[in-house]
Amino acid sequence: MRNLLFISILLFSFGCPKINSQKTNFTTGAKNISLENIWDGTFSTQRMNALNSMNGDFYSLLNFDRTNNSTTIDVYSYQTLEKVKTLVNSKDIAGLARFSSYRFNNDETKLILGTNFEKIYRRSFKGTFYAYDIASKKVSLIGENIQEPVFSPDNKKVAYAKDNNIFIKNLGTNKVTQITNDGKKNQVINGITDWVYEEEFGFVRAFEWSNDSQNIAFLRFNESQVPTFSMDMVGNQNYPKQQVFKYPKAGEKNAMVTLHLYGVSSKSIRQIELGAYEYIPRIKWSNDADVLVATTLNRHQNNLKLHKVNAIKASASLLLNETDKAYIDITDNLTFLNDNSFIWTSEKDGFNHIYHYDFSGKLINQITSGNWEVTNYYGFNKDKKIIYYQSVENGSTNRGVYSIGLNGNNKKLLSNKEGTNTASFSTNLNYFINTYSSAVTPPIYALYSAEGEMLKVIKDNVALKEKLSEYKMSPKEFSTLEINGNELNMWMLKPVDFDENKKYPLFMFQYSGPGSQQVANRWNGSNDYWHNMLAQKGMIVVCVDGRGTGFKGSDFKKSTYLNLVKYETEDQIAAAKKLAERSYIDTENIGIWGWSFGGHMSTNSLLKGNDIFTTAIAVAPVTSWRFYDTVYTERFLRTPQENPGGYDDNSPVNYADKLEGNYLLVHGTGDDNVHVQNSYRMINSLIEANKQFDMFIVPDRTHGIYKGKNTRLNLYTKMTNFVETHLIHK
């Protein structure tokens, strides 16, 4: 459930003064938004293709020529934003009509080109990959149905995974060496993560070349003891196909994960002992080619250790040991400087900040500090000794891009607009492309110098703003609600013709998961259009971020520890009751909806808050944390054996008899993340309690319920009709 479905930004940072109301503005037209408008591309947002920063002041883009049905990799200058040259065009390569991905080697003389992708899970896929020499234009097949190919630092070899094993291809001789042999589906995986690591620790490739190309560090997953989960995929055939994979639910056995080093010259594999641990969520080579750093976590995820692994001796020593009373989140912010001192981010002072350590693990200094959080670490300019990062220093609805000295001095705000700013820096950190948006401003892409000077606007979405000015669009009103002793961030959408002397149904939207954010001063897309459509039909739509959400400090985020969904539900119920005190709220028609964790929340809120909520929609909900995976669930609840009350007291399957209102339950049967088992169990509980409800089961669709013609249009039509029937009473 890492980055489960919705990611947004909170309203005001911890400790900021209360602001009663802040309204963002739209130019409002006369047209009504339709569902077809939302899903047929009427409001398409112009975006930049993902850019790849290159050596020097250049970046590359993968461009598609639909006229010629070909693909190019083009190089651009950061200084001018003009195209400098085309590195490769697929129409010049026999037998390769198009490719979908590329990766450079170190000196950018060679490329790995990928095509024919077949998706596996959220982040993983296999495909056909080629090595391409830019100077000679020679292309050679690396392999078919392979995963995660990567060049060796000396540019002579490519390592990749196939069928749960790791291989090395020598680009000079085309010889392929298989370095592991015990890989087997649902038994042993080498070099690629299992389902739960991919989903919750957010990575797929679990092997890394050493800087001198002499070793490959890799993780081995023995998942033979992990329980198996299966799903029937209906498809168009006469008999369903069964998808079978290992999925460790809370309290069950995880894969046994071990760290290994493969010596390229010796062709030997050595296992590295790391002491007692449950997870190895990161491995990374330091600047010393003989030293790898491995991160471990215990099962409770409240003790993180960094281990220095000596590749010559195949031994490990402790570099850093961090503990927390609740849990520690995993990031990719470990960065080694030239002297092998390193940058690290931590919540150990109560807020997420940047720290500098030497290579013995001794703290040199805390670089950032304050009652606000660093949200992204971008990099370190070794010549200027400057760090670049993103934070919520300007209020947690906003994101700003900053620079600061390695010594913690000379902090500077580099982005110049209030809203959400996200930077993509050049490799040498001389330039960055800033993506800016706000609640009323679609994304604007602009080139900045590293000193914060805006040099050129690249794309501004003016056409979209002009299109939107033709439609009825309400501004989001940002404010806070005092609920259960906390100031909770909120936005509200009212009808364009709002009249405070009338009464309006209230429809609440939330996600509410740990560290998540929905109250955001940024452009949000389809759900915002739908909420605006509902507002123009005569509803007030509200979003409240309750306890457990992010960027208000560790204590606020972790206040729900061991009682997941309890306090979050209490806050949504109390917020609804607080809003119901306003004269323009129709207290007989108050609803709530959410997706995934948010669907768990909307279900809980309808049942436990049956004296205030009359309607709820739950899409792909968790209904019992006993059904969800070990890593995510146990991080917040520990195991069901240790904390049965934390699991059962807040599971709606245990109090379905409390249903008094209107309930729509939606789930895709191909959801490998939050299994449809959750909804089926909820349905059985409702049947046993003799409660009437509505449901929408979507065959073969995964957690996002989007694949196939008209899937999203059909889903949102269903939800719109349900809301109109039960809240607007049309």
N, C-alpha and C positions, 0 to 999 in steps of 0.2 A: 504493500500500500504506500510505498515510497513515491511521492509526487502522484498521488492516487488518481486524481482527475482534474481538479481545479486548483490552481495556485494563484493567489492574489496577494494583496498587501494590506496590512492593518492601517488604522487611521492615525492615531497619535502615539508618539513614543512614550514609554514609561516615564513618568515624572513631569511631562509637559502640562502646562496649565489647561484647564478645561475650556473648550470652545463650544458654545452652545449650538451654533449652526454655521455651516459653510456651504454655500450653494454654488455649483458649477453651472455654466450657462450653455444653452444651445440656441441656435436660430431655428425657430419652429415653423414648419410649413403646415399644409392643409391635408396632406395625404395620410391615410392610415397604413401602418405597417402590417403586412400580411405574412403568414407562415411561408408562403412561396417566396416572398422577398428575402426572408432570412436564409433560406436553403437553396435558392437558385442562382446565387452569385450577385444579386442586385447590389449588395453592400460589400462586395469584395474589397479587401484591404490590400493595397500595394505593399509588398514586402521585398526585402533584399534576400537574394539567395545566400545560403550559408557561405561565408568567405573563409578562406584559409590563409592566415598570415604566413608570409614567406620570409626568407632571409633578406635583410636590408629593408628598404622602404617599399615593399611590394606585397600584394596579396593576389590570390587567384580565386576564380569563380568557375563553377560547373554550369555551363549554359546549354540549353536545349534549343535546337533549331527545328521547329515543328514543320517548317516548309520542306526542308530536306531530310527530315527524320534522322537527324544526326546530333552528336554531342561534341562540345568543345571544352577544353580547359584553357581559359584565358587569363593572362597576367595583367594586372593593373598597378598603376603607381598610386601610393597614398598621397603623394604631393599634389598630383593633378587629377586623380581619379580617372584618368584616361587609360584606355587599353593600350598596353605596350606591345604585346605579341600573343599569338595563339601557340600553346605548347603542343597540343594534339587535337586532331579532328577525327572523329570515328569514321567518317566517310573515306578517310585515307587508309584505314586498316581493313584489310580483307577479312571477311567473316565476322566482323564486330560492328554491327549496325549502330548500336548505342551502348553507353555504359552509364552506370548510376552512381558510382563512387570513385574516389581516387585518393591515393596517399603517396606523398613524396618520400624519397630516401633523404639522408642527412644533407647531402650537398645539392639536392634538387636536380640531379642529372637523370634520375629514373623515377618511374611512377608505377604504382599498382592500380590497375583499372578493374572495377568490379561490375558484373552484370548478372542477369538471370537470378535475381534474389528470390529466396523462398523464406518467408517469415517463420520463425519458430515461436518465440514468446514476445514480450513487450519490446525488448531491445535487440534480441538475437535474430540472426538470419544466416543462411548459407547461400553460396552462390558460386559463379564461375569467375576466376580472377586471372589477370594477365600481368606480366612484367613488361614495361615499355621503356626503351632507351630513347631519351629525348633527342640526342645528337644523331644517332644512326637511324632512328625511327623503326628500329627492330622490335618486334613484339613476340613474346613467348608465353605459352600457357603455363600458369602455376598449378592450377588444379580446378576440378569441378566439384561442386557440392562440398566446398571447404568453408572454414570460418576463420575470420580475424587474421589474415596474412599481414605480416609486418617485416620490413627490411632489417637486416642486421646493421649495426652502426658502421661497419666497414664496407657496406653496400655490396657484399659478395653473395649474400644468401637471403632467403626468405623463410621465415618460420610460420607455420599455420597449423590449424587443428582440423581433423576430419575423423568422423566416426569415433569421437571421444578419445582420440590419440593425437600426439603432436608430431609434426614432420618438419624437416628442414630440406629446402631445395637449394642446391648450389647453382647460382645463375651462370657460372662459367661453364660447368660441365653438364648441367641439367640433371645431375644425379640427385635422387630423393632419398633421404635417410629418415627412417621411422625411429623416433627416439623413445616412444613408449609403446607398449604392446598389450597392455591389460585393459584398455578401454572397452567398455561394453554397455550398451543401452540399459539404463535403469540399474546399473551395477557400479561401474567405475567411470569417472570422467577425468581426463587429464587436460589441463590448460584452458578449459572453458568452465564457467560457473554453472552450478545447478540452478533450478528454478528459483529457490528462495534467495540465494545470493544475488542473482540477476535482478529480481524484483525489489528487494529491500536494501541491498548494499549498492545497487545501481551500476554494476559493471558486468561485462561478458568475458573479455579476454583476461585469463588468469595465468599468463606467462609473459616474461619480460627479458629482453636481451640485456646483458651487462654492457657497459660502455665500450669495452675492448672486444666485444663479440666472442669472447671465450666461454661464456656461460649463459645458460637460460635458466632463470628461476621460474618455477611453475607450481601451481596448486593441484593436488590430486584429491578428488572427491570420491570417497567410498560411500555410495548411497544404497548399498545392498540391504541395510537394515531400516531404511526410511520407508514408511507406509506408502503404498501406491494409490493414486487417485485416477479415476477414469471418467471420461465423458463420451456420450454418444453424439456423433456429428451426423446429422440427418442428410445433408447435401441433397443431390438430385438422384442418387442411386436407389435401388430397391431396398437395400439393407444398410442401416447406419454403419459408419466407420467408428471404431472406438479409439479415442485418444487416451493413451495411458502414460502417466509420468509420475515421478516421485514428488510428493508434496508433504512436508512435515507440518502437521497441524500442532497448535499449541499443546505443549506437554509431551509430544511424541519425540522420537529419536531424530536428530539431525544427521546429515552426512558427516562422516569422519573426514576432516579436511587436514591434509598434511602438506608441508612445504618441502620442495625438492630442488636440487641444483643439478643440471645436466652439463657436463664438461664437453665442449665441442671437440676438442682434440682427443681427450681420453675416452670419449663415448661412454662415460660412466655416469650413473645417477646416484646422488647421495641425499638421504633424508636429513633435514635439519630439525633438531629437537628444540622446541620453544617453551618447554615447561607445561604447566596446566593452562588450558584455554578451551574455548568452545568454537570461536570463530577466528578466521584470518581474513578480515575484510579489505586489506590493502597490502600490496608489496610494491616496493619502489627502490631502484638502485640509487645510491648516493653518487656524488661526483667521483668518488673513489671506485674504480672498476672492480675492486675486490670486496666492496662492502654493500650489502643489500640491507634495507630497512623493512622489516615486517611488522605489521600492526596486528595485535590480537585483542580479543574481547572475551570476557567470561560470559556464561550463559545469561546472567542477569543484565549484562551490558552496562554495568556501572564501574568496571575496572578495565581501562584501556592501557596497553603497554606497547611501546615501540622497542623493537629488538634490533640490535646491530648484528648482522650475520656476516661473518668472515668467510668469504668464498674459498679461500685457500685451505683454512682449517675445518671448514664445514661446521662451525660452532657459532653460538649466539650469545650475546650479552645484553643486559638491559640498558636501554638508552633513556627512556622516559616512562614514568608510571603515573597515571592520572586516575583518580577515583571521583565518584559523584554519589550523592545520597539517593538519586533516582536512576538516571541513565545518561549515557554519553552518545551523542550523534556522531556519525562518521562523515568526514568531508574529504575533499581532494586537495586540501590547502598545504600539505607538507611540501616545502620548497627548499632545496639545498642551494646555498650560496657558494661562491668560489672557494672559500676556506672550509667548506662543509658544515659551517654553522647553518642553522635552518630556521625557517619561518613556520610557525604553528598557530592555529587558531583554537581558542578554548573558551568555555563558559565558566571557568573556575572562579571568576570574581563576581558571578551573577549575571553577566552579559557577555555576548560573544565578541571577543577581541583578538588582536594580533600580538603574538609574542615572538621574541628572538632568543634562540638557545644556541650554545656552542655544541660541538660534536661529542662532548662527554655527557650532555643532557643538562648542563648547568644553565639556568636562566641568565641571559645577558640583560634584557630589559623587556618591559611590557610597552609595546609601541603605541597602541590605541587604548583609550580608557574613557569611561563615562557611563551614564545611565542610558545608553543607547547601544545598538548592535551593529557589528560589521556583517553585511549580508553577502558580499562576494570579495574574494581576494583575487586581484588581477595579475600581479607580478611585481618584480623588483628590478629596477634599473641599476645594474652594478656600477656603472660609471658615475651616475649622479647620486647613488645611494638613496634612491627614492622608492617608496612602495606606493602602489596604486590599488585602490579598493573602492567598494560601494558600501554605503551605510544608510541608516535611518536617522542620522543626526538632525535632519530637518523635518522630523515628524514621521511616524511610521506609516502614514499613507503614502509617503514620498520615498524615492530612492535618489541619492546623489552620488556622483563619482568624485573621489577625493584623491589627493596625493599627500604623503607625509614622509618625513625623513626616517631613515632606519633608526635614528636615535629618539624618535617620537616627537621631534620638533618640526616647525614650519608646515603645519597642516594647511591645505588649500582646497577649496571647493572648485572643481573643474567644470561641472555642468551648471548651466545658468538658468534653468527653468524649473519651477516647482511642479512636481509630478513624478513620474518614474523614468529614471535615466539608467541605461545599461550600456556598458562599454565593451568594445571588441578592439583590443590593442594590437598594433603591429608587433612583430617579433622583437624588434629592437626598442619597443616602448617609446618611440618618438611621436606616434600618432595613435588616435583611436577613433573608431566610428561609433558615435553615440546614437542609441535608439531612445527617443523620447516619446512618451505619450502621457495623457491624463484622462480623467473620466470623460472629458468632452473633446479630446484631441487625438485623432488616430495617429499611428506611429509616424514620427519624423526622423529620418536618417540623415545625420550630418557628420562631416569630417571635422575633427578637432586636433589641435596640436596637444602634445603632452602637458603643456603649460595651461591648457584650458581655453585657448583661443579658437573660436568657431571659424573654420576656414571656408566651408562650402556645404550647402544643403544638397543632399543626394536625391532623396525622395521625400515628398511632403504630404501625400494623400489629400491634396486640395480638392481633387475631383470627388473623392468620397465625401468630404465635408459639404461640398456644394450639393451633392446628391441627397445627403441627409437633411439639408435645409428645406427640402421639399416635403418632409414627413413630420408628423407629430412626434417630437422627442422631448421627454421631460428631463430636466437637470437632476442629477443626484444631489441630495442635500446631506452633507456629512455632519455628524454630530456625535455626542456620546450619551449613553444611558447609565444612570447609577443603579446597578443591579447587584444584590447580594454583597454589598460592600466594595464593589469594583466599578470603575468607570469603563464601560464597554463601548467599543467603537461601532458606529452604525452609519449606514446610508439609507436614504428613503427616496423612492420615486413616487411622485403624485401625478394624477392626470393633468394634462396641459390646462384643462379648464377647471382645475381644482377650486372648489367652493367650500370654505371652512364651515359653512352653515349646513352642509349636507353630510351624509354618512356614507362611508366607503368600506367595502370588504378589505380585509388586510391579508396579504399573502407574504409569508416570510420565507426567505431562501438562506441556506447556510451550508457549510461543509463541516467545520468545527473540529477537525482532526488535530492531533498534537502538532504544534508548530505551524499550522496552516494559516492562511489569510484570505479573507474574502472582501473585507472593506478596504478598497484600494483606489488610489488616485491614479488609475491607469486605464487604458483602453482594453475592454474585455471581450468584445465580439458578440457571438451568437446569443448567449444567455442574456446579455444586456438588451439586445434587440427584442427578444421574447418578453422580457420583463417590461420593456417600454410598450410593447403591443398590449400586454395585459393592463398596464396603467391606462392606456387610452380606451380600453374597454370599460373602465370605471373602477379600477382597483388601486389600492396603495400597496406597493411592493417594498419590503424592508429587508435588510440584511444586518445581522448583529453578530459580531465575533465575541464569543464568550470565553470563559476560562479555558486554558489549555491551548489557545491559539498563540501565534508566534510574535516575536520581535517586541515584546514588552518585558523582557528579562526572563531568566531561567526559572525563577520562583513562580511566575504567572503561568509559564508554559507547562511546568511540571506539577502544578497544583492538582492535576487530575490523576497523578500517579497512584496506581493500585485500585483506582475507582473509575476506570475509563467509561465515559458517557454519563456518569452520575451527575457531576457538577455541570457539565455541558448542557445536559437536558434541563436541569434546574434553571440555568440561565436563560434558555430559550423560552421556557414557560413563564418565568418572571418577566422577561422582556415583553412577551405578548400581553401579559396582564398590565404592565406599566403603560404600554401603548394604548391599551383599551380604555385607559382613563381619559384619553384625548377625545374631545367632543365629536370629532369627525370620523372616528373609527366605529364601524358597525360591529358591535361586540358579539352578534349572533353569527357572524361569518368571518372567522379567522382561520387561516390555513397555513401550512408549512410544507416545504418540499426540500429534497436533497438527493444527492447521488452518492452511492458507495458509503463511506463513513457518514455522509450527510443523509443517506437514506436510512441508516441505522438511527440517526438522530431524529429524523422526521417521524419515524415509527414510534420511537420512545416518547417523543413529545406528544403525539396524538393520544397515546395510551395513558401515560402518567399525567398528562395535562388535559384530560378529557373534560375538565370544567372550563377550559378556555379555547382549546383548539377543536374545530368542528370538521376539519378536512386535512388530509395529508397525502402526499405522493412520495413514494420511496422507490428510487431506481437503483437496481443492483445493490441492495443493502446487505451489510453484515447483520445477521439477526442473533448470532451467538459467537462470541470470540473464541469459543471452543472449536469453531469451524475454520478459523483463519490461521495463517502460518506462524511458526515459532518466532522468527526474528522480529517481526513487527509487533505481534501481540504481547510476547513476553517482555519486550522492552518497556511496556507501559503497565503490564499487569502481573509480571512473573508468570509462573506456570499455573494451570488450573489445580494441580495437586497442592501447591502452596497457598493459593488464593481463590478457593472455589466461590466465595461470596462475591469477589470482584468480577467474576465471570457471570454468575447466575443472577445476581440481584439486579443487574442492568440489561438482561437479555429479554427482549419483548416476547420471545416464545414462551416465557414463563408467566406472562400476565396478559395473554391475548384476550382474556375475559374482560379487560378494562376498555375494550374498543366500544366507543359510543358513536363515533362520527363516521365520516366517509373516508375510505382508504383505498388507494390505488397502488398496487404492487407490480413493479416491472422488473424483469430479469432476462438476460440472454443465456441460452442453454450452453453456449460455448465459452462461458466466462471461466478462464483458467485461473483467475485471480481471486475474486469473491465468488465462490461456486454457487450455482443455482440451488444447491442443497440448502443454502440459507433461506431462500424464499420458499422452497418446498416445506421445510420444517415450520416456517411461519404459517404457511397455508394450513398445514395439519393442525397446528395449535388453534387457529381461528375456527376450523371445522369442529374440533373437539369442544370449543366454547360456543358453538352454534352462532357464530358471528358472520354477517354478510359483508362482502368486500368485493372489490374489482381487481382483476389481475390482467397482465399483458405479458405473456411469455413469448420471447423472440427467438426463433430457432437459430442455433449455430452462432449467434452474435457473441462477441467477446465483451469485455467489461465496458468498453466505450459505446457499444450498440450503434455502430455506424456503417458497417460494411453492407454493400448491396444497394440496389436502386431504391430510392425514396425511404430508406430506413429511418433516418433522422426526421424527415418531414412527417412520416407516418407516426412516429413516436410523439413528436411535439403536437401533432393534431390530436392524438389521443389525450395527452395531458391538458391541452387547451380546452377541449370539450368537457373534460372532467371538472376543471376549474370553473368554467362557465356554468355548468349544471349545478354545482354544489356551493359555489361562493357568490357568483354574480346572479345565478338563478335565471339564466336565459333559456 
